[in-house]
Amino acid sequence: MQGDEIADLIGRVALRDRRAFVALYNQTGPKLFAICLRILKDRTEAEEALQEVYISIWQRAGSYQSATGSSSAWLSAIARNRSIDALRSRKPVADEIDSAYDLADAAPDPEMQTVTKDEGRRIDTCMEELEADRAVAVKRAYVEGLSYQELADQFGVPLNTMRTWLRRSLLKLRECMER
């Protein structure tokens, strides 16, 4: 169906011609439904929006003027605007955020942050009590994740010596932390 034929149907709908309205719906319904569905991304909402579109067309057909634009553009604009209105009338995102307000915060509370910082300072103080090379080996093993073999190679000592260094250093750290 050409634009002139659709414009003619819209003119007849303005005169309250029900048969013209049915013909207009049959000719333009699939395209307008596709517009609604593309915007709303929900079939049920798109069907409801399409119903509102045709109610609006019935009510506003008299305001259509073929000189101002094509009939399909006018119909598409109505479908697009109704779909956007439906999208905006959905439950606002802010309500979802408000319901999430009651969820527990995963971040540590200020008291826990203070305790953690205090323990970090205590560990640093205890690390200073270790021999310098032993402290470096402990940091590289337990902070940086180096293996015993990698540490033994870096420090130029046998593997079992490195294991002994680390075990004895951890025992010293435990004693210091318990004081």
Protein Blocks (a to p, Z undefined) as FASTA:
>chain_A
ZZklmmmmmmmmmnopaklmmmmmmmmmmmmmmmmmmmnopaklmmmmmmmmmmmmmmmm
mmpcfklocfklmmmmmmmmmmmmmmmmpccfklmmmmmmmpccfbdcfklmmmmmmmmm
mmmmmmmmpcfklmmmmmmmmmnopafklmmmmnopafklmmmmmmmmmmmmmmmmmZZ
